[in-house]
Amino acid sequence: ILNILHNVNNHNLLHYIGNGNGNLALNDNPPRNVNYLVFEYVSKFYLYDYLMFGRLTERQAKLLFKKILNGVQAIHNANICQKDITPENIIFEENNNKH
């Protein structure tokens, strides 16, 4: 699945960079082994947060919906199923591009 994610290249999706595992120590807790995924950095906020303070115009909503469908089509074409499309999982970049 990780190889598939690495090869899905669509400007409406966060780009998967890699994965690994290592030790993580937080505060005074003993270190523990963790697995991690690395995605591109996006200076962002979530659609959910945006909607808490305002609304999308009809034009913005249509554009956003088109980008969501474009991203979903890209992952479906890679035989990946996204089952958690929620406002908490849709990211706006600082320049208002949506991922």
Chimera marker file (.cmm) of the C-alpha trace (Angstrom):
<marker_set name="trace">
<marker id="1" x="0.000" y="0.000" z="0.000" r="1" g="1" b="0" radius="0.5"/>
<marker id="2" x="2.855" y="2.387" z="0.811" r="1" g="1" b="0" radius="0.5"/>
<marker id="3" x="4.361" y="1.872" z="-2.662" r="1" g="1" b="0" radius="0.5"/>
<marker id="4" x="0.975" y="2.668" z="-4.187" r="1" g="1" b="0" radius="0.5"/>
<marker id="5" x="0.686" y="5.824" z="-2.058" r="1" g="1" b="0" radius="0.5"/>
<marker id="6" x="4.172" y="6.890" z="-3.140" r="1" g="1" b="0" radius="0.5"/>
<marker id="7" x="3.165" y="6.576" z="-6.805" r="1" g="1" b="0" radius="0.5"/>
<marker id="8" x="-0.166" y="8.418" z="-6.550" r="1" g="1" b="0" radius="0.5"/>
<marker id="9" x="0.686" y="11.822" z="-7.945" r="1" g="1" b="0" radius="0.5"/>
<marker id="10" x="-2.178" y="14.301" z="-7.915" r="1" g="1" b="0" radius="0.5"/>
<marker id="11" x="-2.041" y="18.005" z="-7.053" r="1" g="1" b="0" radius="0.5"/>
<marker id="12" x="-5.220" y="17.668" z="-4.956" r="1" g="1" b="0" radius="0.5"/>
<marker id="13" x="-3.678" y="15.096" z="-2.596" r="1" g="1" b="0" radius="0.5"/>
<marker id="14" x="-0.931" y="15.372" z="-0.013" r="1" g="1" b="0" radius="0.5"/>
<marker id="15" x="2.167" y="13.699" z="-1.390" r="1" g="1" b="0" radius="0.5"/>
<marker id="16" x="3.411" y="10.662" z="0.537" r="1" g="1" b="0" radius="0.5"/>
<marker id="17" x="7.187" y="10.844" z="1.024" r="1" g="1" b="0" radius="0.5"/>
<marker id="18" x="8.076" y="7.800" z="3.102" r="1" g="1" b="0" radius="0.5"/>
<marker id="19" x="7.764" y="5.875" z="6.315" r="1" g="1" b="0" radius="0.5"/>
<marker id="20" x="9.880" y="4.378" z="9.063" r="1" g="1" b="0" radius="0.5"/>
<marker id="21" x="10.059" y="3.480" z="12.704" r="1" g="1" b="0" radius="0.5"/>
<marker id="22" x="12.080" y="4.584" z="15.678" r="1" g="1" b="0" radius="0.5"/>
<marker id="23" x="12.039" y="5.405" z="19.358" r="1" g="1" b="0" radius="0.5"/>
<marker id="24" x="10.058" y="8.314" z="20.734" r="1" g="1" b="0" radius="0.5"/>
<marker id="25" x="10.353" y="9.699" z="24.241" r="1" g="1" b="0" radius="0.5"/>
<marker id="26" x="7.821" y="12.292" z="25.399" r="1" g="1" b="0" radius="0.5"/>
<marker id="27" x="8.284" y="14.219" z="28.625" r="1" g="1" b="0" radius="0.5"/>
<marker id="28" x="9.418" y="11.882" z="31.415" r="1" g="1" b="0" radius="0.5"/>
<marker id="29" x="7.922" y="8.745" z="29.847" r="1" g="1" b="0" radius="0.5"/>
<marker id="30" x="10.249" y="5.933" z="28.766" r="1" g="1" b="0" radius="0.5"/>
<marker id="31" x="11.039" y="5.730" z="25.042" r="1" g="1" b="0" radius="0.5"/>
<marker id="32" x="8.703" y="3.588" z="22.975" r="1" g="1" b="0" radius="0.5"/>
<marker id="33" x="8.910" y="2.190" z="19.468" r="1" g="1" b="0" radius="0.5"/>
<marker id="34" x="6.677" y="4.036" z="16.966" r="1" g="1" b="0" radius="0.5"/>
<marker id="35" x="5.879" y="3.724" z="13.275" r="1" g="1" b="0" radius="0.5"/>
<marker id="36" x="5.453" y="6.893" z="11.236" r="1" g="1" b="0" radius="0.5"/>
<marker id="37" x="4.417" y="8.147" z="7.795" r="1" g="1" b="0" radius="0.5"/>
<marker id="38" x="5.922" y="11.264" z="6.229" r="1" g="1" b="0" radius="0.5"/>
<marker id="39" x="3.852" y="13.515" z="3.965" r="1" g="1" b="0" radius="0.5"/>
<marker id="40" x="4.698" y="16.819" z="2.329" r="1" g="1" b="0" radius="0.5"/>
<marker id="41" x="4.559" y="19.870" z="4.588" r="1" g="1" b="0" radius="0.5"/>
<marker id="42" x="1.589" y="22.137" z="3.988" r="1" g="1" b="0" radius="0.5"/>
<marker id="43" x="1.076" y="25.347" z="5.934" r="1" g="1" b="0" radius="0.5"/>
<marker id="44" x="-2.543" y="24.595" z="6.520" r="1" g="1" b="0" radius="0.5"/>
<marker id="45" x="-5.825" y="24.699" z="8.277" r="1" g="1" b="0" radius="0.5"/>
<marker id="46" x="-8.708" y="22.276" z="8.004" r="1" g="1" b="0" radius="0.5"/>
<marker id="47" x="-12.012" y="22.839" z="6.198" r="1" g="1" b="0" radius="0.5"/>
<marker id="48" x="-13.775" y="22.093" z="9.489" r="1" g="1" b="0" radius="0.5"/>
<marker id="49" x="-12.005" y="25.015" z="11.191" r="1" g="1" b="0" radius="0.5"/>
<marker id="50" x="-12.701" y="27.295" z="8.233" r="1" g="1" b="0" radius="0.5"/>
<marker id="51" x="-16.412" y="26.467" z="8.337" r="1" g="1" b="0" radius="0.5"/>
<marker id="52" x="-16.564" y="27.207" z="12.071" r="1" g="1" b="0" radius="0.5"/>
<marker id="53" x="-15.797" y="30.867" z="11.313" r="1" g="1" b="0" radius="0.5"/>
<marker id="54" x="-17.347" y="31.414" z="7.908" r="1" g="1" b="0" radius="0.5"/>
<marker id="55" x="-18.987" y="29.959" z="4.860" r="1" g="1" b="0" radius="0.5"/>
<marker id="56" x="-17.924" y="29.038" z="1.383" r="1" g="1" b="0" radius="0.5"/>
<marker id="57" x="-19.528" y="30.898" z="-1.475" r="1" g="1" b="0" radius="0.5"/>
<marker id="58" x="-21.319" y="28.745" z="-4.028" r="1" g="1" b="0" radius="0.5"/>
<marker id="59" x="-18.379" y="29.234" z="-6.408" r="1" g="1" b="0" radius="0.5"/>
<marker id="60" x="-15.837" y="28.210" z="-3.735" r="1" g="1" b="0" radius="0.5"/>
<marker id="61" x="-17.924" y="25.157" z="-2.796" r="1" g="1" b="0" radius="0.5"/>
<marker id="62" x="-18.161" y="24.022" z="-6.432" r="1" g="1" b="0" radius="0.5"/>
<marker id="63" x="-14.401" y="24.417" z="-6.917" r="1" g="1" b="0" radius="0.5"/>
<marker id="64" x="-13.668" y="22.568" z="-3.677" r="1" g="1" b="0" radius="0.5"/>
<marker id="65" x="-16.049" y="19.737" z="-4.558" r="1" g="1" b="0" radius="0.5"/>
<marker id="66" x="-14.401" y="19.381" z="-7.980" r="1" g="1" b="0" radius="0.5"/>
<marker id="67" x="-10.962" y="19.130" z="-6.308" r="1" g="1" b="0" radius="0.5"/>
<marker id="68" x="-12.245" y="16.565" z="-3.805" r="1" g="1" b="0" radius="0.5"/>
<marker id="69" x="-13.680" y="14.437" z="-6.609" r="1" g="1" b="0" radius="0.5"/>
<marker id="70" x="-10.419" y="14.762" z="-8.562" r="1" g="1" b="0" radius="0.5"/>
<marker id="71" x="-8.429" y="13.516" z="-5.555" r="1" g="1" b="0" radius="0.5"/>
<marker id="72" x="-10.856" y="10.665" z="-4.851" r="1" g="1" b="0" radius="0.5"/>
<marker id="73" x="-10.690" y="9.600" z="-8.502" r="1" g="1" b="0" radius="0.5"/>
<marker id="74" x="-6.872" y="9.535" z="-8.329" r="1" g="1" b="0" radius="0.5"/>
<marker id="75" x="-6.836" y="7.254" z="-5.292" r="1" g="1" b="0" radius="0.5"/>
<marker id="76" x="-9.585" y="5.036" z="-6.730" r="1" g="1" b="0" radius="0.5"/>
<marker id="77" x="-7.534" y="4.689" z="-9.933" r="1" g="1" b="0" radius="0.5"/>
<marker id="78" x="-4.696" y="3.407" z="-7.699" r="1" g="1" b="0" radius="0.5"/>
<marker id="79" x="-7.111" y="0.852" z="-6.171" r="1" g="1" b="0" radius="0.5"/>
<marker id="80" x="-7.254" y="2.677" z="-2.830" r="1" g="1" b="0" radius="0.5"/>
<marker id="81" x="-10.554" y="3.327" z="-1.077" r="1" g="1" b="0" radius="0.5"/>
<marker id="82" x="-10.893" y="6.465" z="1.068" r="1" g="1" b="0" radius="0.5"/>
<marker id="83" x="-13.617" y="5.924" z="3.646" r="1" g="1" b="0" radius="0.5"/>
<marker id="84" x="-13.120" y="8.982" z="5.825" r="1" g="1" b="0" radius="0.5"/>
<marker id="85" x="-13.751" y="12.087" z="3.727" r="1" g="1" b="0" radius="0.5"/>
<marker id="86" x="-14.731" y="14.676" z="6.309" r="1" g="1" b="0" radius="0.5"/>
<marker id="87" x="-14.151" y="18.421" z="6.773" r="1" g="1" b="0" radius="0.5"/>
<marker id="88" x="-11.499" y="17.466" z="9.356" r="1" g="1" b="0" radius="0.5"/>
<marker id="89" x="-9.534" y="15.654" z="6.603" r="1" g="1" b="0" radius="0.5"/>
<marker id="90" x="-9.690" y="18.355" z="3.921" r="1" g="1" b="0" radius="0.5"/>
<marker id="91" x="-6.805" y="20.793" z="4.130" r="1" g="1" b="0" radius="0.5"/>
<marker id="92" x="-6.555" y="24.382" z="2.933" r="1" g="1" b="0" radius="0.5"/>
<marker id="93" x="-3.102" y="25.707" z="2.178" r="1" g="1" b="0" radius="0.5"/>
<marker id="94" x="-2.124" y="29.233" z="3.175" r="1" g="1" b="0" radius="0.5"/>
<marker id="95" x="-2.648" y="30.412" z="-0.409" r="1" g="1" b="0" radius="0.5"/>
<marker id="96" x="-6.194" y="28.924" z="-0.319" r="1" g="1" b="0" radius="0.5"/>
<marker id="97" x="-5.436" y="25.913" z="-2.502" r="1" g="1" b="0" radius="0.5"/>
<marker id="98" x="-7.270" y="22.923" z="-1.143" r="1" g="1" b="0" radius="0.5"/>
<marker id="99" x="-5.835" y="19.401" z="-0.759" r="1" g="1" b="0" radius="0.5"/>
<link id1="1" id2="2" r="1" g="1" b="0" radius="0.2"/>
<link id1="2" id2="3" r="1" g="1" b="0" radius="0.2"/>
<link id1="3" id2="4" r="1" g="1" b="0" radius="0.2"/>
<link id1="4" id2="5" r="1" g="1" b="0" radius="0.2"/>
<link id1="5" id2="6" r="1" g="1" b="0" radius="0.2"/>
<link id1="6" id2="7" r="1" g="1" b="0" radius="0.2"/>
<link id1="7" id2="8" r="1" g="1" b="0" radius="0.2"/>
<link id1="8" id2="9" r="1" g="1" b="0" radius="0.2"/>
<link id1="9" id2="10" r="1" g="1" b="0" radius="0.2"/>
<link id1="10" id2="11" r="1" g="1" b="0" radius="0.2"/>
<link id1="11" id2="12" r="1" g="1" b="0" radius="0.2"/>
<link id1="12" id2="13" r="1" g="1" b="0" radius="0.2"/>
<link id1="13" id2="14" r="1" g="1" b="0" radius="0.2"/>
<link id1="14" id2="15" r="1" g="1" b="0" radius="0.2"/>
<link id1="15" id2="16" r="1" g="1" b="0" radius="0.2"/>
<link id1="16" id2="17" r="1" g="1" b="0" radius="0.2"/>
<link id1="17" id2="18" r="1" g="1" b="0" radius="0.2"/>
<link id1="18" id2="19" r="1" g="1" b="0" radius="0.2"/>
<link id1="19" id2="20" r="1" g="1" b="0" radius="0.2"/>
<link id1="20" id2="21" r="1" g="1" b="0" radius="0.2"/>
<link id1="21" id2="22" r="1" g="1" b="0" radius="0.2"/>
<link id1="22" id2="23" r="1" g="1" b="0" radius="0.2"/>
<link id1="23" id2="24" r="1" g="1" b="0" radius="0.2"/>
<link id1="24" id2="25" r="1" g="1" b="0" radius="0.2"/>
<link id1="25" id2="26" r="1" g="1" b="0" radius="0.2"/>
<link id1="26" id2="27" r="1" g="1" b="0" radius="0.2"/>
<link id1="27" id2="28" r="1" g="1" b="0" radius="0.2"/>
<link id1="28" id2="29" r="1" g="1" b="0" radius="0.2"/>
<link id1="29" id2="30" r="1" g="1" b="0" radius="0.2"/>
<link id1="30" id2="31" r="1" g="1" b="0" radius="0.2"/>
<link id1="31" id2="32" r="1" g="1" b="0" radius="0.2"/>
<link id1="32" id2="33" r="1" g="1" b="0" radius="0.2"/>
<link id1="33" id2="34" r="1" g="1" b="0" radius="0.2"/>
<link id1="34" id2="35" r="1" g="1" b="0" radius="0.2"/>
<link id1="35" id2="36" r="1" g="1" b="0" radius="0.2"/>
<link id1="36" id2="37" r="1" g="1" b="0" radius="0.2"/>
<link id1="37" id2="38" r="1" g="1" b="0" radius="0.2"/>
<link id1="38" id2="39" r="1" g="1" b="0" radius="0.2"/>
<link id1="39" id2="40" r="1" g="1" b="0" radius="0.2"/>
<link id1="40" id2="41" r="1" g="1" b="0" radius="0.2"/>
<link id1="41" id2="42" r="1" g="1" b="0" radius="0.2"/>
<link id1="42" id2="43" r="1" g="1" b="0" radius="0.2"/>
<link id1="43" id2="44" r="1" g="1" b="0" radius="0.2"/>
<link id1="44" id2="45" r="1" g="1" b="0" radius="0.2"/>
<link id1="45" id2="46" r="1" g="1" b="0" radius="0.2"/>
<link id1="46" id2="47" r="1" g="1" b="0" radius="0.2"/>
<link id1="47" id2="48" r="1" g="1" b="0" radius="0.2"/>
<link id1="48" id2="49" r="1" g="1" b="0" radius="0.2"/>
<link id1="49" id2="50" r="1" g="1" b="0" radius="0.2"/>
<link id1="50" id2="51" r="1" g="1" b="0" radius="0.2"/>
<link id1="51" id2="52" r="1" g="1" b="0" radius="0.2"/>
<link id1="52" id2="53" r="1" g="1" b="0" radius="0.2"/>
<link id1="53" id2="54" r="1" g="1" b="0" radius="0.2"/>
<link id1="54" id2="55" r="1" g="1" b="0" radius="0.2"/>
<link id1="55" id2="56" r="1" g="1" b="0" radius="0.2"/>
<link id1="56" id2="57" r="1" g="1" b="0" radius="0.2"/>
<link id1="57" id2="58" r="1" g="1" b="0" radius="0.2"/>
<link id1="58" id2="59" r="1" g="1" b="0" radius="0.2"/>
<link id1="59" id2="60" r="1" g="1" b="0" radius="0.2"/>
<link id1="60" id2="61" r="1" g="1" b="0" radius="0.2"/>
<link id1="61" id2="62" r="1" g="1" b="0" radius="0.2"/>
<link id1="62" id2="63" r="1" g="1" b="0" radius="0.2"/>
<link id1="63" id2="64" r="1" g="1" b="0" radius="0.2"/>
<link id1="64" id2="65" r="1" g="1" b="0" radius="0.2"/>
<link id1="65" id2="66" r="1" g="1" b="0" radius="0.2"/>
<link id1="66" id2="67" r="1" g="1" b="0" radius="0.2"/>
<link id1="67" id2="68" r="1" g="1" b="0" radius="0.2"/>
<link id1="68" id2="69" r="1" g="1" b="0" radius="0.2"/>
<link id1="69" id2="70" r="1" g="1" b="0" radius="0.2"/>
<link id1="70" id2="71" r="1" g="1" b="0" radius="0.2"/>
<link id1="71" id2="72" r="1" g="1" b="0" radius="0.2"/>
<link id1="72" id2="73" r="1" g="1" b="0" radius="0.2"/>
<link id1="73" id2="74" r="1" g="1" b="0" radius="0.2"/>
<link id1="74" id2="75" r="1" g="1" b="0" radius="0.2"/>
<link id1="75" id2="76" r="1" g="1" b="0" radius="0.2"/>
<link id1="76" id2="77" r="1" g="1" b="0" radius="0.2"/>
<link id1="77" id2="78" r="1" g="1" b="0" radius="0.2"/>
<link id1="78" id2="79" r="1" g="1" b="0" radius="0.2"/>
<link id1="79" id2="80" r="1" g="1" b="0" radius="0.2"/>
<link id1="80" id2="81" r="1" g="1" b="0" radius="0.2"/>
<link id1="81" id2="82" r="1" g="1" b="0" radius="0.2"/>
<link id1="82" id2="83" r="1" g="1" b="0" radius="0.2"/>
<link id1="83" id2="84" r="1" g="1" b="0" radius="0.2"/>
<link id1="84" id2="85" r="1" g="1" b="0" radius="0.2"/>
<link id1="85" id2="86" r="1" g="1" b="0" radius="0.2"/>
<link id1="86" id2="87" r="1" g="1" b="0" radius="0.2"/>
<link id1="87" id2="88" r="1" g="1" b="0" radius="0.2"/>
<link id1="88" id2="89" r="1" g="1" b="0" radius="0.2"/>
<link id1="89" id2="90" r="1" g="1" b="0" radius="0.2"/>
<link id1="90" id2="91" r="1" g="1" b="0" radius="0.2"/>
<link id1="91" id2="92" r="1" g="1" b="0" radius="0.2"/>
<link id1="92" id2="93" r="1" g="1" b="0" radius="0.2"/>
<link id1="93" id2="94" r="1" g="1" b="0" radius="0.2"/>
<link id1="94" id2="95" r="1" g="1" b="0" radius="0.2"/>
<link id1="95" id2="96" r="1" g="1" b="0" radius="0.2"/>
<link id1="96" id2="97" r="1" g="1" b="0" radius="0.2"/>
<link id1="97" id2="98" r="1" g="1" b="0" radius="0.2"/>
<link id1="98" id2="99" r="1" g="1" b="0" radius="0.2"/>
</marker_set>
